[in-house]
């Protein structure tokens, strides 16, 4: 039986390379845009990229912590 095309190592590697290339291109386009920062920090290079990435990491950490607090044992619903 053949693996799904998204489960193959070669496809995963190509997707990572493509995503990194797209993210780098979007960050470089940021150099061509004139910014009008409201707070000053939002005028830094690649603000949307690094702020979005940092927000994602924080949300994942919060979800992991919340999952650890609310986790029930496997036998919770057994009689």
N, C-alpha and C positions, 0 to 999 in steps of 0.2 A: 504494500500500500504506500502510495506516495504522500509526502507531507504537503500540507497546504502551502501555497506560495509565500504567505506571510510568516510561516514558521521556519522557513529555510534560513540558514546562517548567512548565505550570500545575499539574500533579499534584505535581511535586517541590516547588514553592513551597508548596503546601497542606500537604504532609507535613512540611516544615520548620517551618511555623507551628504545626501540631498538636503536633509533638514538643517544641518550645520551650514551648508552653503547658502541656503535661503535666509537663515538667520543672520549670517554675516553680511549678505547683500542688503538686507533691510536695515541693519545697523549702519552700513556705509552710506545708505541713502539719507540717513539722518544728518550727515555732514552738509548736504545740499539744501536742507530746509532751514529757513529762518525761524528761530524760536522766539516766542514772546512769553517768557516765564513769568508766572504769577508769584511763585515762592522763591525762585533762585535755584533751588536744587533741581527743579523740573526743567531747567535750561541746560543741564549737563549732557554730555555726549551719551547717547544711547539710553536715556532715562527710561523710556517705555520698556526697553528690553530688560535692563537690570532690575527695575522696579517690579515688573511683572514676574520675573524669575524669582526674586526674593519673596514676593507675596505668595507665590505658589509653594515655595519651600515652607514658609510659615504656616500656610493652611494645611499642608500635609502633616507637619509636626503637631498641629492642634488636633487634627483628625486622629492621628496615632495615639495621642495622649487621651483623647476622649474615648477612643475605643478600648484603651487599657483600663480606664475607670469603669466603663459600662459593661465590660466583658462578663459574660456568664459562663459557668462551667458547662462542658458538653452534656452533662447529665441533668441540666437544669429542668427540662420539661419531662424527664422520666419520672415514673412513679416509684 
